[in-house]
Amino acid sequence: MASLSTLDTKAKSLIEKSYPQAKDVVDDAVKASTAAFPQAEYSTAEKTEVEQWLITSSHIGSSSEDAAKTAERLSSLNTHLSTRTTVLGSKPSIADVALYSQLAPVVSSWSAEQRTGEQGYHHITRYVDFVQNAPLFGLQLSEEEKVKIDPSNVISKIKPIDAKAEKERKKKEKELAAAGAEGAAAAGATVTSAASQDTQAQSKKEQAKDKAASTGDKIANAVGAETPGVAKEHKKEKKEKKPKPQKNAPAPAKPLSPALIDLRVGHILKAIQHPDADSLYVSTIAVGDPAGTDNTTEYEGQICRIVCSGLNGLVPLQEMQGRKIVAVCNLKPVTMRGIKSAAMVLAASPRLAEGEEDHHAGPVELVNPPEGAAAGDRVFFEGWEGEPEGVLNPKKKIWESCQPGFTTTDSLEVAFDSSAVAQLAESGKPVGKLQTKAGLCTVKSLKGATVR
């Protein structure tokens, strides 16, 4: 187990100052990472990788290591970071902070040529600048403590990665990892070699016998077929048909419930007008997705979804910036005027009278999560708790069936009224309020509104 005690005083001080919640587990790199970045979940392989990078960081900062070895380590790290935002890919960890602490004085001393020259460490330079400034890490550093990096000062463009060289490098890594297993198997291979040769010789003899027998059978069959009264001894027997294995019965369909809809708190990091649609906004929204989730992108160090919403002209663009909203996250993504939208922003609008046409004239108010709610927090209706579907099947029309029950109360709280949903009208459940662990979701002023 890698311990943070292997780091120098400066690195430990930065970790403890930036993540005081990690002080009690500072001797365990994985536990410290989980405490510092509770939104990240680490696989077993990633936990091992965190510990390995922690050890690597201590070597990079070691003054006892010779220049050639240091250059080799830096070159390897630069290649590793060429396709990654953090050492794990996009997840933050204590290993990044430890590496930054060791790399900062090194990069600070580099010339512009060493940073971004033809043979420079472009990716390490970019990585250091990202870690020290990204909200994802939130390092407690003054401007004087940060490495002065000008992103626009690039002497030479980054050379494309040599695919062949990268393939060879990965191949060598696999060979080294397998070396132990190969050594253990070597003795056994020697013992079985002679037995294998004997088996092959015996097999050839058996094949010769089988061939001779087969030839004799064919001659006997031919003679029997041409000579009247001579019965064939080798009639083909009909093979009994084996009963087909029964297919697993399909899982029973879950009963209709608003709990099947994946509602989460979202944080709009930026919103712009759709370049090809006057009625649409295009928002970049963090909803707590882990790295690698389908239909996500990375923005300012966070995993986000791109969402198109028909709110242009109904909600001022300025009100969309940097705010928290409630998003429907398991609708099937749709492409809207060339941009794939991977979620839907919930908003309230006046309920139409019977026979009235919807002209989308407004007013419209976004649903507000409670104060203190964080991006990714689950949102649910009281009395309708349960696990949402991964992706809603459009054929089952779960969203379309439940949406008529989405409403607002006289106290401006968002709620679910089952009496407005034909399939649930006889459930007898009271109106359930929309909430997170931090409290209730509300709107600004619309009472008895529809929410969609």
C-alpha positions in Angstrom: 0.0 0.0 0.0 1.4 3.4 -1.0 1.6 5.9 1.8 1.6 9.7 1.5 4.5 9.6 4.0 6.8 8.9 1.0 6.1 12.4 -0.2 8.1 15.5 0.9 6.8 18.1 3.3 5.7 20.5 0.6 3.5 17.9 -1.1 1.8 16.7 2.1 1.2 20.3 3.2 -0.5 21.1 -0.1 -2.8 18.0 0.2 -3.7 18.7 3.8 -4.4 22.4 3.1 -6.5 21.7 0.0 -8.4 18.7 1.4 -8.6 18.9 5.2 -11.2 16.0 5.1 -8.4 13.7 4.0 -6.2 14.3 7.0 -7.4 11.3 9.0 -6.6 8.9 6.1 -3.5 10.6 4.8 -1.5 7.3 5.2 -3.6 5.6 2.5 -3.5 7.0 -1.0 -6.7 5.4 -2.1 -8.7 6.5 1.0 -7.2 10.0 0.7 -8.3 10.2 -2.9 -11.9 9.1 -2.0 -12.0 11.6 0.8 -10.7 14.4 -1.4 -12.8 13.6 -4.4 -16.0 11.9 -3.2 -17.7 12.2 -6.6 -15.1 9.8 -8.1 -15.4 6.0 -8.0 -12.2 4.0 -8.4 -12.0 0.5 -9.8 -9.5 -2.0 -8.4 -7.1 -1.4 -11.3 -7.4 2.4 -10.8 -6.7 2.1 -7.1 -3.5 0.2 -7.9 -2.6 2.8 -10.5 -3.0 5.6 -7.9 -0.5 3.9 -5.6 1.9 3.4 -8.5 1.8 7.0 -9.6 2.4 8.1 -6.0 5.6 6.1 -6.0 6.5 7.6 -9.4 6.0 11.1 -8.2 8.4 10.6 -5.3 11.1 9.4 -7.8 10.5 12.5 -10.1 11.2 14.8 -7.1 14.2 12.8 -5.9 17.5 14.7 -6.1 19.5 11.4 -5.9 18.3 10.1 -9.3 20.6 10.7 -12.2 19.6 13.0 -15.1 19.2 10.3 -17.7 16.7 8.4 -15.5 14.8 11.5 -14.7 14.6 12.4 -18.4 13.3 8.9 -19.1 10.6 9.2 -16.5 9.5 12.6 -17.8 9.4 11.4 -21.4 7.2 8.4 -20.3 4.9 10.6 -18.3 4.6 13.1 -21.2 3.6 10.2 -23.5 1.1 9.0 -20.9 -0.5 12.4 -20.6 -0.8 12.8 -24.4 -4.2 11.1 -24.4 -5.3 11.9 -20.8 -6.4 14.9 -18.8 -5.4 13.3 -15.4 -3.1 10.3 -14.8 -6.2 8.1 -14.6 -7.8 9.5 -17.7 -10.3 12.1 -16.5 -10.8 11.2 -12.8 -8.9 13.3 -10.2 -6.9 11.6 -7.5 -4.3 12.4 -4.9 -1.7 11.0 -7.3 -2.3 14.1 -9.5 -1.7 16.5 -6.6 1.4 14.6 -5.6 2.7 14.7 -9.2 1.9 18.4 -9.5 3.8 19.2 -6.3 6.9 17.5 -7.7 6.6 18.7 -11.2 5.8 22.4 -10.4 9.4 23.4 -9.5 10.7 21.4 -12.4 8.4 23.0 -15.0 9.0 26.4 -13.4 12.7 26.1 -14.2 12.2 25.0 -17.8 12.9 27.3 -20.7 10.2 27.9 -23.3 12.0 25.5 -25.5 11.9 22.8 -22.9 8.2 23.4 -22.4 6.8 23.6 -25.9 9.8 23.3 -28.3 10.2 20.6 -30.9 11.5 18.2 -28.2 9.6 19.8 -25.4 7.3 18.3 -22.8 4.0 19.9 -24.1 1.7 17.5 -22.3 3.4 17.8 -18.9 3.3 21.6 -19.2 -0.4 21.5 -20.1 -1.1 19.1 -17.2 0.6 21.2 -14.6 -1.4 24.3 -15.8 -4.7 22.3 -15.6 -4.1 20.8 -12.2 -3.2 24.1 -10.6 -6.2 26.0 -12.1 -9.0 23.5 -12.6 -12.0 23.7 -10.2 -12.0 19.9 -10.4 -8.9 19.9 -8.0 -9.5 23.2 -6.2 -5.9 23.5 -5.0 -5.4 26.1 -2.3 -2.6 28.0 -4.1 -2.0 31.7 -4.3 -1.2 33.2 -7.7 2.4 33.6 -6.6 2.7 29.9 -5.9 1.4 28.8 -9.3 3.7 28.0 -12.2 3.6 30.9 -14.7 2.4 29.3 -17.9 1.3 31.1 -21.0 -0.9 28.7 -23.0 -0.6 30.9 -26.1 3.2 30.7 -26.1 3.8 27.5 -28.1 7.1 27.4 -30.0 6.5 24.2 -31.9 3.2 22.3 -32.6 2.8 19.0 -30.8 4.1 16.1 -33.0 1.5 13.4 -33.6 2.1 10.3 -31.6 4.1 7.6 -33.4 1.4 4.9 -33.4 4.0 2.2 -34.1 6.3 3.3 -31.3 3.3 3.5 -28.9 2.2 0.0 -29.8 5.7 -1.3 -29.2 5.8 0.5 -25.8 2.5 -1.1 -24.7 3.7 -4.5 -26.0 6.8 -4.3 -23.9 4.7 -3.4 -20.8 2.6 -6.5 -21.4 5.6 -8.6 -21.9 7.2 -7.4 -18.6 3.9 -8.1 -16.8 3.7 -11.6 -18.2 7.4 -12.4 -17.6 6.7 -13.9 -14.1 4.0 -16.2 -15.4 6.2 -17.3 -18.3 9.0 -18.2 -16.0 6.8 -20.3 -13.7 5.5 -22.2 -16.7 8.9 -22.9 -18.3 9.7 -26.0 -16.1 6.3 -27.5 -16.8 6.7 -26.9 -20.6 9.9 -29.0 -20.6 8.3 -31.9 -18.8 5.3 -32.0 -21.2 7.3 -31.7 -24.4 8.4 -35.4 -24.5 4.9 -36.5 -23.6 3.5 -34.3 -26.4 5.8 -36.0 -28.9 4.6 -39.5 -27.8 1.0 -38.4 -28.0 1.5 -37.1 -31.6 3.1 -40.4 -32.7 0.2 -42.4 -31.1 -2.3 -40.1 -32.7 -0.8 -40.7 -36.2 -1.2 -44.5 -35.7 -4.8 -44.2 -34.6 -5.5 -42.0 -37.7 -4.1 -44.6 -40.0 -6.3 -47.3 -38.4 -9.4 -45.2 -38.7 -8.6 -44.4 -42.4 -8.2 -48.2 -43.2 -11.4 -49.0 -41.4 -13.3 -46.3 -43.1 -12.1 -47.6 -46.6 -13.2 -51.1 -45.7 -16.6 -49.9 -44.7 -17.1 -48.0 -48.0 -16.2 -51.2 -50.0 -18.5 -53.4 -48.0 -21.4 -50.9 -48.4 -20.8 -50.7 -52.2 -20.8 -54.5 -52.6 -23.9 -54.9 -50.5 -25.7 -52.3 -52.6 -24.9 -54.1 -55.9 -25.6 -57.7 -54.7 -29.3 -58.7 -54.4 -30.3 -60.2 -51.0 -27.3 -58.8 -49.3 -28.3 -56.5 -46.5 -26.2 -53.5 -45.6 -24.7 -53.8 -42.2 -24.0 -50.1 -41.9 -27.3 -48.4 -42.1 -27.4 -44.8 -41.0 -29.5 -44.5 -37.9 -31.8 -41.6 -37.6 -30.6 -39.2 -35.0 -33.0 -38.4 -32.3 -33.9 -34.8 -32.2 -32.8 -33.2 -28.9 -35.4 -30.9 -27.4 -34.5 -27.3 -27.8 -33.4 -25.7 -24.5 -36.1 -23.4 -23.2 -35.3 -19.7 -23.5 -35.2 -17.7 -20.3 -38.4 -16.0 -19.6 -38.2 -12.2 -20.1 -38.0 -10.2 -16.9 -41.5 -8.9 -15.9 -42.1 -5.3 -16.8 -41.8 -2.9 -13.9 -45.1 -1.2 -13.0 -45.5 2.4 -14.2 -44.0 4.9 -11.8 -42.3 8.3 -12.0 -39.4 6.6 -10.1 -38.5 5.0 -13.5 -37.5 8.5 -14.7 -33.9 9.4 -13.9 -34.1 12.9 -12.4 -30.9 14.5 -11.2 -29.6 17.9 -10.2 -27.7 19.5 -13.0 -25.2 22.4 -13.0 -25.2 24.5 -16.2 -21.6 25.4 -16.8 -22.4 27.4 -19.9 -25.3 28.0 -22.3 -25.3 29.5 -25.8 -27.8 30.0 -28.6 -28.1 27.1 -31.0 -26.3 28.2 -34.2 -29.0 26.8 -36.5 -32.2 27.1 -34.5 -33.7 30.4 -33.2 -35.8 28.7 -30.4 -33.1 26.5 -28.9 -30.3 27.0 -26.4 -27.4 24.6 -26.2 -26.2 24.0 -22.6 -23.2 22.2 -21.2 -24.5 20.5 -18.0 -22.8 18.5 -15.3 -25.2 15.8 -13.9 -22.7 13.6 -12.0 -21.9 11.1 -14.7 -18.7 9.1 -14.2 -16.0 9.3 -16.8 -16.6 7.1 -19.9 -20.4 7.5 -19.8 -22.0 7.4 -23.2 -23.0 10.8 -24.7 -20.8 12.8 -22.4 -17.9 15.3 -23.0 -15.4 17.0 -20.7 -15.6 20.7 -20.0 -13.5 22.6 -17.4 -12.4 19.3 -15.9 -16.0 18.0 -15.4 -17.9 15.3 -17.2 -20.9 16.9 -18.9 -23.8 16.4 -21.3 -24.8 18.6 -24.1 -28.5 19.5 -23.9 -30.7 21.4 -26.3 -33.8 23.1 -24.8 -36.5 25.2 -26.5 -36.1 28.0 -24.0 -34.7 30.8 -26.3 -37.1 33.7 -26.0 -38.8 32.2 -22.9 -35.9 32.3 -20.4 -33.1 35.0 -20.7 -29.8 33.4 -21.7 -28.1 35.1 -18.8 -30.4 33.2 -16.4 -29.1 29.9 -17.8 -25.5 30.6 -16.9 -23.9 28.8 -14.0 -27.2 27.8 -12.4 -28.6 24.6 -10.9 -31.5 22.9 -12.6 -33.3 19.5 -12.6 -32.7 17.3 -15.6 -34.3 14.2 -17.0 -31.2 12.0 -17.7 -32.5 8.7 -19.2 -34.4 9.8 -22.3 -33.0 8.4 -25.5 -30.7 11.1 -27.0 -32.1 13.0 -29.9 -30.3 15.1 -32.6 -31.8 18.7 -32.8 -30.7 20.6 -35.8 -27.3 18.8 -36.0 -26.5 18.7 -32.2 -27.2 15.6 -30.1 -29.1 16.4 -27.0 -28.5 13.9 -24.1 -30.9 15.1 -21.4 -33.9 17.5 -20.9 -34.2 20.5 -18.6 -37.4 20.6 -16.5 -39.4 23.8 -16.6 -42.9 24.9 -15.6 -45.5 26.6 -17.7 -49.2 27.5 -17.3 -51.5 24.5 -17.7 -53.7 24.8 -20.8 -57.4 25.0 -20.5 -59.5 22.3 -22.3 -59.4 22.9 -26.0 -56.7 25.6 -25.8 -53.8 25.4 -28.2 -50.2 25.6 -27.0 -48.4 28.4 -28.8 -45.3 28.2 -26.5 -45.7 31.8 -25.6 -44.8 31.4 -21.9 -44.3 32.3 -19.2 -41.8 29.6 -18.4 -39.9 29.0 -15.1 -37.0 26.6 -14.6 -37.4 24.1 -11.7 -35.0 25.1 -8.9 -33.3 22.4 -6.8 -33.0 23.2 -3.1 -30.1 25.3 -1.7 -27.0 23.1 -1.2 -28.0 20.5 -3.8 -25.0 19.3 -5.9 -24.7 18.2 -9.5 -25.6 14.6 -9.8 -27.8 14.4 -6.7 -30.9 12.1 -7.1 -34.2 13.9 -7.4 -37.4 11.9 -6.6 -41.1 12.3 -5.7 -42.0 11.6 -2.1 -43.8 8.3 -1.9 -42.5 7.1 -5.3 -39.0 6.1 -4.4 -37.3 3.4 -6.6 -34.5 2.8 -9.1 -34.8 4.5 -12.5 -34.4 2.7 -15.8 -31.0 2.9 -17.6 -32.6 4.3 -20.7 -36.3 4.8 -21.1 -37.7 2.6 -23.9 -39.5 5.0 -26.3 -42.1 2.3 -27.2 -43.2 2.0 -23.5 -43.9 5.8 -23.3 -43.0 6.0 -19.6 -42.2 9.7 -19.7 -45.3 10.5 -21.8 -47.5 8.6 -19.5 -46.2 10.1 -16.2 -45.6 13.7 -17.4 -49.3 14.8 -17.0 -48.8 14.2 -13.3 -45.9 16.7 -13.0 -47.4 19.8 -11.5 -46.7 22.7 -9.1 -48.6 23.4 -5.8 -50.0 26.6 -4.4 -46.9 26.8 -2.2 -44.8 26.7 -5.5 -43.4 23.2 -4.9 -43.0 20.8 -7.8 -45.0 17.6 -7.2 -46.5 14.5 -8.8 -50.3 14.1 -8.8 -51.1 10.4 -9.7 -54.8 11.3 -10.2 -53.8 13.0 -13.5 -52.2 9.8 -14.9 -54.8 7.3 -16.2 -52.8 4.2 -15.3 -52.2 5.4 -11.7 -55.4 7.3 -10.9 -56.6 4.5 -8.6 -53.3 4.2 -6.7 -54.7 6.3 -3.9 -51.3 7.9 -3.2 -51.3 11.5 -2.1 -49.5 14.2 -4.1 -45.8 13.6 -3.7 -43.4 16.5 -3.6 -40.2 16.6 -5.7 -37.1 16.6 -3.5 -33.4 15.8 -3.1 -31.6 14.9 0.1 -31.1 18.7 0.6 -34.8 19.6 0.4 -37.7 20.4 -2.0 -37.7 21.6 -5.6 -39.6 24.7 -6.4 -40.5 27.3 -9.0 -40.6 31.1 -8.8 -44.2 32.0 -9.2 -46.3 29.5 -11.3 -49.1 27.7 -9.3 -50.9 24.7 -10.7 -48.6 24.6 -13.7 -47.5 21.7 -15.9 -43.9 20.7 -15.6 -42.0 19.2 -18.6 
